[in-house]
Amino acid sequence: MEPFLQEKKEPPKTALITGASRGIGRACAEAFAEAGYSLLLTCSKSMEELVALTKKLSAQYGGCYRPFRADMGNIEEVAQVFSGLSTLDVLINNAGISYVGLLSEMSPADWRRLMAVNLDSCFYACKYAIPLMLKKHSGKIINVSSVWGSVGASMEVAYSASKGAVNAFTRALAKELAPSNIQVNAVACGVIDTSMNACFSKEELEALKREIPADRLGTPQEAAALILQTAQAPSYMTGQIITIDGGWY
């Protein structure tokens, strides 16, 4: 009689999500945990919230979730995150900050800080993630961008410039890594209901809603669902800037 052969399970895939303590990053952590991924999660300040999130995910899904406090705009701290990492399947560059105000009133320090968090972080994380993916001849890199990276926004010149650079970075790196079976895409979000928009008044947010054909703001969960779909997309999809904005742009 033939012995019963148990199907060998593949080990869970590993994803690193930056800026994971709140907003889109937190929603991504929840979506990827539900999908069975092991997770490395970073934040720069909200470590208490991130640790609580990992405990919640562990109780709910029973997977492996590791929190890190790291400023992803600082290469030494990024190197520390990757120091003990031997494998990586998905990198989600989500860490980001905004600046609302006249460009002429923005300080050079604020400009440099915004570019470090929004753009330099993508370079630093990719610099360390790519060798891990090359070893496996596979991987997915997803950069969280914005519609402002394509069309620009008054009073958000620096933010728009940083996201426009992220889009160009995405397209160029996708071409560089395509022969190695590593896909690089970006998800460009419209107005998503996160704390990043807390600087706007209720009246300003209502005016924004009226401009959006869907007549509402997007949710972090919707953005996370698209990011997860992008991570699971066919390998022939690379170099794309995928927009989720309720028909706004």
Buried (B, 14 or more C-beta within 10 A) or exposed (E): EEEEEEEEEEEBBBBBBBBBBBBBBBBBBBBBBBBEBBBBBBBBEBBEBBBEBBEBBEEEBEBBBBBBBBBBBBBEBBEEBBEEBEEBBBBBBBBBBBBBEEEEEBEEEBBEBBBBBBBBBBBBBBEBBBEBBBEEEBBBBBBBBBBBBBEBBEEBBBBBBBBBBBBEBBBEBBEEBBEBBBBBBBBBBBBBBBEBBEEBEEEEBEEBBEEBEEEEBBBBBBBBBBBBEBBEBEEEEBBBBBBBBBEBE
